[in-house]
């Protein structure tokens, strides 16, 4: 029988991290909905708290359902250890806090999720942790921004919401010269389409709320890295700040993961159809999709992603009010933030997900008032396009 590491992705996503023989033959991972665990003896409790005996103590410190999820995501990303959190931002904050101290410096991709920008601003205000934002287009550009106090390079690719890409191998090459860890937000791609650890990056994280959950019914975050660093995070920022995931939410993610490849294949196929038509619509100014051969970063996509994924951004002609009028004209496409759900979701980044970003910074990130972000769902693509088309026609 093949070892787990030798299995293909579609098999790992269903079986990794769980052995039914250890759980009375239950096909589905049991839900351990408990806050604490009993000890056989006082000495056993002492040994577990001292780290001299393996076993569960308290669900903030570990839970069997959560552990199965952590082991599964670690194997899917090709890392040594995974950790689960109560939200994507709990995951982001735990990692950035673990990697920095007062007066340190972070080098960050030019664009990123609005709440991550907000967290970095908070860290600067409270702890003088400076952040530089870079397009990261060349090795020279990255080298020029690294300081002696730089302790982390943080990357989104594809970038939310502009869909620009960053060459992970190039960034990792420069980072290794300075012994600086590279953290990658892999939410948009998931390990099915992109695995940053295989490109010599150090930490990969997800808002598992999105494609990994896949059904719009859970908020969670996941992180994967090497055993030493992840264990440090588990015993410090995760344990002491306490942004943990609930066992039930972990169970929902385990369920969602089983269909991840099937769902992403459909999301991507639908997105490819929609991109073709958006590019031809007279009221669409620009379309941004990594899987489009005309995308400026298509060469990078071919290097590090298997397909373009289910997210599209596009700019409509006109003003902010025109963009909002288009959104208000949709019929069944849901006007909502988030992404990766079965339903097609659409939103206006400059006034929604990235509203916290000051206008000057937003424009530097190329987030205009005309930019729309579309998470293509699992519906028939013809129906998605019919709704988009009629809404665009009102402009």
PyMOL commands that set and color helices and strands:
alter all, ss='L'
color gray80, all
select helices_A, chain A and resi 4-6+9-15+20-23+42-49+64-77+88-99+114-127+139-145+168-177+190-193+196-199+227-241+247-257+260-278+298-304+320-328+349-351+359-364+381-392
alter helices_A, ss='H'
color red, helices_A
select strands_A, chain A and resi 81-85+105-109+130-134+150-156+182-185+203-207+221-225+284-288+311-316+334-335+345-347+371-375
alter strands_A, ss='S'
color yellow, strands_A
deselect
rebuild
show_as cartoon
